[in-house]
């Protein structure tokens, strides 16, 4: 019947700028400059399903996203430095991210659901995609990633959350073990 479905994965309402930025299944998501009319286009470049999106609360020009398919750079994430108007693909990604393909039976979730976060000032990204051995950190906009020290938490079911005020603090919601790590 040519009816396409899509579902919101994350909704972010930044402290300034567009009142709503979304990550959406199949369509990528939108930057809603106004809530009373539809956005002109989805996030570009188009990456299919955007699984996770976050904003730096102390620097709301900076956004990150994780998605389910490889982009032109061969990674499953990107960064925006202009309040989600445009996106730049991460140059690299941590080892262990499983890209769903026909060859692997569509196993894996790419960048991971609710799996990426920014610190308060946008200088640090924390990523916990399924398949990674633990959280990974980038301090250069996704050009390089290092294993987060001080934790043995596996990435499956881990949701990173950047503190909205303190740029030196992240939290990880560990759903399988029902705990919050700082």
Secondary structure, 3 states (H helix, E strand, C coil): CCCCCCCEEEEECCCCCCCEEEEECCCECCEECCCCCCCCCCCCCCCCCEEEEEECCCCCCCEEEEECCCCCCCCCEEEECCCCCCCEECCCCCCCCCCCCCCCCCCCCCCCCCCEEECCCCCCEEECCCCCCCCEEECCCCCCCEECCCCCCCCCCEEEEECCCCCCCEEEEECCCCEEEC
